[in-house]
Amino acid sequence: MNQIEVKNLHFHYTENEPILKGIDLTLDTRTTAIIGQNGAGKTTFVKLLKGLLRPSQGEILFNGKNLKDLTVAQIARHIGLVFQNPNDQIFKNKVIDELMFGPLNIGMSETEARSNCKKALELVGLAGLEEENPYDMGLSDRKMIAIASILAMDTDVVIFDEPTIAQDYEGKEKIKAIIRSLSEQGKMVFTIIHDMDFVAECFERTIVLARGNVLLDGPTAEVYAQTDQLTQAYLEPPHVTQLCNCLGYDQVFLTVDEFVDYVMSDSV
């Protein structure tokens, strides 16, 4: 089973201005959301997981291997990151060229790469658009292309940076299905995100970062029950959780469906 161990992780861009301050975590195949206010260290943390940055102190082990001993290219075979802004990720003039680039550069055969690209485009709902220019497409579709380009690499770990940005209801439902599919395949799925409702609907575990430290870590329902500590991190529980609290329910409901099922079972 895939696992990432984070041991005494410190990082700073400027001396005496720490961004991360001694983080210790074990990340497993539970779908995991990393949340916190801007400046909490979320983006820096996932860049360290991806190998785009190196720790100032401490270490990150992926399946027992220290990431500092691997090149960025070697890490890319195992850990994929979907950027928040697809314009920072896309650079080819054809969808198929964009999707083929990653798989081929990690040593995948052309036959396998094309097969993976086809599956990835089907999963994000863009099958048949292989010859289109991504720059002629809307932001929502470009985000899906960015996701597909990482899915085509078939990495053990997939990290989504703000996946719901520019997505309508249909787009969010597609991304939920993608997350479920990856989880069912035994892959590690992480996100950094500000959409608390999406976290409640999709992620089993939630980690709250605040001022470079882990403030909360546990099953998502348990984390969202800690309203005082969430307030310290300038976060709020999902809307349905807040509504049910206002209605006097002690139980934490993460989705509307959970609440409706509870009410219906209680009335039987």
C-alpha positions as CSV (number, residue, x, y, z in Angstrom):
1,M,0.0,0.0,0.0
2,N,1.3,3.4,-0.9
3,Q,2.4,5.7,2.0
4,I,4.1,9.0,2.5
5,E,5.8,9.7,5.8
6,V,6.6,13.4,6.6
7,K,9.1,13.7,9.4
8,N,10.0,17.0,11.2
9,L,9.4,18.9,8.0
10,H,10.6,22.5,8.0
11,F,10.7,25.0,5.2
12,H,11.5,28.6,4.6
13,Y,12.0,30.8,1.6
14,T,13.7,33.5,3.6
15,E,15.9,32.8,6.7
16,N,14.0,33.5,10.0
17,E,10.6,33.5,8.2
18,P,9.5,29.8,8.5
19,I,6.6,28.6,6.3
20,L,6.4,25.1,7.7
21,K,7.4,24.3,11.3
22,G,8.2,20.7,12.1
23,I,5.3,18.8,10.5
24,D,4.9,15.1,11.2
25,L,2.3,13.2,9.2
26,T,1.7,9.8,7.8
27,L,-0.4,10.0,4.6
28,D,-2.1,6.9,3.3
29,T,-4.7,5.9,0.7
30,R,-7.6,7.7,2.4
31,T,-8.7,10.6,0.3
32,T,-7.3,13.6,2.1
33,A,-8.0,17.3,2.0
34,I,-5.5,19.8,3.2
35,I,-7.2,23.1,4.2
36,G,-6.3,26.4,5.8
37,Q,-6.4,30.1,5.2
38,N,-4.1,31.7,2.6
39,G,-0.6,31.7,3.8
40,A,-1.0,28.6,6.0
41,G,1.5,26.6,4.0
42,K,-0.7,24.4,1.9
43,T,0.8,25.1,-1.5
44,T,4.3,24.9,-0.1
45,F,3.6,21.6,1.5
46,V,2.3,19.9,-1.7
47,K,5.2,21.4,-3.7
48,L,7.5,19.6,-1.2
49,L,5.6,16.4,-1.7
50,K,6.0,16.8,-5.5
51,G,9.7,17.5,-5.2
52,L,9.4,21.0,-6.7
53,L,10.8,22.3,-3.4
54,R,13.3,20.7,-1.0
55,P,12.9,20.7,2.8
56,S,15.0,23.1,4.8
57,Q,15.0,20.4,7.5
58,G,13.4,17.0,7.9
59,E,12.4,14.4,5.3
60,I,9.6,13.1,3.2
61,L,9.6,9.3,2.5
62,F,7.5,7.8,-0.3
63,N,7.2,4.1,0.3
64,G,10.4,4.2,2.3
65,K,12.4,6.2,-0.3
66,N,13.6,9.7,0.7
67,L,12.4,12.2,-1.9
68,K,15.7,14.1,-1.5
69,D,17.5,11.2,-3.1
70,L,15.2,11.3,-6.2
71,T,15.2,13.7,-9.1
72,V,12.1,15.7,-10.0
73,A,11.8,13.4,-13.1
74,Q,11.9,10.3,-10.9
75,I,9.3,11.7,-8.5
76,A,7.1,12.5,-11.5
77,R,6.7,8.8,-12.2
78,H,4.9,8.4,-8.8
79,I,3.4,11.7,-7.8
80,G,1.3,13.9,-10.1
81,L,0.2,17.5,-9.4
82,V,-2.8,19.2,-11.1
83,F,-2.1,23.0,-10.9
84,Q,-4.7,25.4,-9.7
85,N,-4.5,27.4,-12.9
86,P,-4.4,25.2,-16.0
87,N,-2.7,28.0,-17.9
88,D,0.4,27.4,-15.7
89,Q,0.4,23.7,-16.8
90,I,-0.8,23.6,-20.4
91,F,1.8,24.5,-23.1
92,K,0.9,22.4,-26.2
93,N,-1.3,23.4,-29.1
94,K,-3.2,20.1,-29.3
95,V,-5.0,18.3,-26.6
96,I,-3.4,14.9,-27.5
97,D,0.1,16.4,-27.5
98,E,-0.5,17.9,-24.0
99,L,-1.7,14.5,-22.7
100,M,1.1,12.5,-24.4
101,F,3.9,14.7,-23.0
102,G,3.9,13.5,-19.4
103,P,3.5,9.7,-20.1
104,L,6.3,9.7,-22.7
105,N,8.7,11.6,-20.5
106,I,8.4,9.1,-17.7
107,G,9.3,6.3,-20.0
108,M,5.8,5.0,-21.0
109,S,5.6,3.4,-24.4
110,E,3.6,5.3,-27.1
111,T,1.0,2.5,-27.3
112,E,0.4,2.6,-23.5
113,A,0.5,6.4,-23.4
114,R,-2.2,6.7,-26.2
115,S,-4.4,4.2,-24.4
116,N,-4.0,6.1,-21.1
117,C,-4.8,9.4,-22.8
118,K,-7.9,8.0,-24.4
119,K,-9.1,6.7,-21.0
120,A,-8.3,10.0,-19.3
121,L,-10.2,12.1,-21.9
122,E,-13.2,9.8,-21.5
123,L,-13.1,10.2,-17.7
124,V,-13.0,14.0,-17.9
125,G,-15.7,14.1,-20.6
126,L,-13.6,15.4,-23.4
127,A,-13.3,12.3,-25.6
128,G,-13.1,13.1,-29.3
129,L,-11.4,16.5,-28.8
130,E,-7.8,15.2,-29.2
131,E,-7.0,17.5,-32.1
132,E,-8.5,20.6,-30.5
133,N,-6.3,23.5,-29.4
134,P,-6.6,23.9,-25.6
135,Y,-6.2,27.6,-25.9
136,D,-9.4,27.7,-27.9
137,M,-11.4,26.1,-25.1
138,G,-12.9,27.6,-22.0
139,L,-11.3,27.6,-18.6
140,S,-13.4,24.8,-17.3
141,D,-12.4,22.5,-20.1
142,R,-8.7,23.5,-19.8
143,K,-8.9,22.5,-16.2
144,M,-10.2,19.1,-17.3
145,I,-7.3,18.8,-19.8
146,A,-4.8,19.6,-17.0
147,I,-6.5,16.8,-14.9
148,A,-6.4,14.4,-17.8
149,S,-2.7,15.0,-18.5
150,I,-1.9,13.9,-15.0
151,L,-4.4,10.9,-15.1
152,A,-2.7,9.7,-18.3
153,M,0.6,9.4,-16.4
154,D,-1.0,6.8,-14.1
155,T,0.9,8.0,-11.0
156,D,0.5,6.4,-7.6
157,V,-0.3,9.8,-6.1
158,V,-2.6,12.5,-7.5
159,I,-2.7,15.9,-5.9
160,F,-5.4,18.4,-6.9
161,D,-4.8,22.1,-6.3
162,E,-8.2,23.8,-6.0
163,P,-9.9,21.4,-8.4
164,T,-13.4,23.1,-8.3
165,I,-12.2,26.5,-9.5
166,A,-14.1,27.4,-12.7
167,Q,-16.3,24.3,-12.5
168,D,-20.1,24.3,-12.5
169,Y,-22.2,21.5,-11.0
170,E,-21.6,19.1,-13.8
171,G,-17.8,19.7,-13.7
172,K,-17.7,19.2,-9.9
173,E,-19.6,15.9,-10.3
174,K,-17.1,14.8,-12.9
175,I,-14.2,15.6,-10.5
176,K,-16.0,13.7,-7.7
177,A,-16.2,10.7,-10.0
178,I,-12.5,11.0,-10.9
179,I,-11.6,11.1,-7.2
180,R,-13.7,8.0,-6.4
181,S,-12.2,6.1,-9.4
182,L,-8.6,6.9,-8.3
183,S,-9.4,5.9,-4.7
184,E,-10.9,2.6,-5.8
185,Q,-7.7,1.9,-7.8
186,G,-5.7,2.2,-4.5
187,K,-4.1,5.5,-5.5
188,M,-3.4,8.3,-3.0
189,V,-5.6,11.3,-3.7
190,F,-4.9,14.7,-2.0
191,T,-6.3,18.2,-2.5
192,I,-5.6,21.6,-1.2
193,I,-8.8,23.5,-1.4
194,H,-11.0,26.3,0.0
195,D,-14.3,24.6,-1.0
196,M,-15.5,23.1,2.4
197,D,-18.6,21.6,0.9
198,F,-16.6,19.7,-1.7
199,V,-14.3,18.4,1.0
200,A,-17.3,17.1,3.0
201,E,-18.6,15.3,0.0
202,C,-15.4,13.7,-1.3
203,F,-12.6,13.4,1.3
204,E,-12.3,10.9,4.1
205,R,-9.6,12.7,6.0
206,T,-9.0,16.4,6.5
207,I,-5.8,18.1,7.7
208,V,-6.0,21.7,8.8
209,L,-2.8,23.8,8.5
210,A,-2.5,27.0,10.4
211,R,0.6,29.2,10.6
212,G,2.8,26.4,9.3
213,N,1.6,23.8,11.8
214,V,-1.0,21.0,11.8
215,L,-3.9,22.3,13.8
216,L,-6.3,19.4,13.2
217,D,-6.0,16.0,11.5
218,G,-8.6,13.2,11.4
219,P,-11.8,11.9,9.8
220,T,-13.5,14.8,8.0
221,A,-16.7,14.7,10.2
222,E,-14.6,14.9,13.4
223,V,-12.5,17.8,12.1
224,Y,-15.6,19.7,11.1
225,A,-17.0,19.2,14.6
226,Q,-14.1,21.2,16.1
227,T,-15.7,24.6,15.4
228,D,-13.6,26.5,17.9
229,Q,-10.3,25.3,16.4
230,L,-11.6,25.9,12.9
231,T,-12.4,29.5,13.8
232,Q,-8.7,29.8,14.9
233,A,-7.8,28.8,11.3
234,Y,-10.4,31.3,9.9
235,L,-12.4,28.4,8.5
236,E,-16.1,27.4,8.6
237,P,-17.7,24.0,8.4
238,P,-19.8,23.1,5.3
239,H,-23.1,25.0,4.9
240,V,-25.3,22.0,5.7
241,T,-23.2,21.4,8.8
242,Q,-23.7,24.9,10.0
243,L,-27.5,24.8,9.2
244,C,-28.0,21.6,11.2
245,N,-26.0,23.1,14.1
246,C,-28.3,26.1,14.0
247,L,-31.3,23.7,14.0
248,G,-30.1,22.2,17.2
249,Y,-28.6,18.9,16.0
250,D,-25.5,17.7,17.8
251,Q,-24.5,15.2,15.1
252,V,-22.2,16.4,12.4
253,F,-23.9,16.1,8.9
254,L,-21.5,16.6,6.0
255,T,-24.0,16.5,3.2
256,V,-27.7,17.1,2.6
257,D,-28.2,13.5,1.8
258,E,-26.8,12.5,5.2
259,F,-29.2,14.8,6.9
260,V,-32.2,13.7,4.9
261,D,-31.4,10.0,5.5
262,Y,-31.1,10.7,9.2
263,V,-34.4,12.6,9.4
264,M,-36.2,9.9,7.3
265,S,-34.9,7.0,9.4
266,D,-35.8,8.9,12.6
267,S,-39.4,9.4,11.5
268,V,-39.9,5.7,10.6
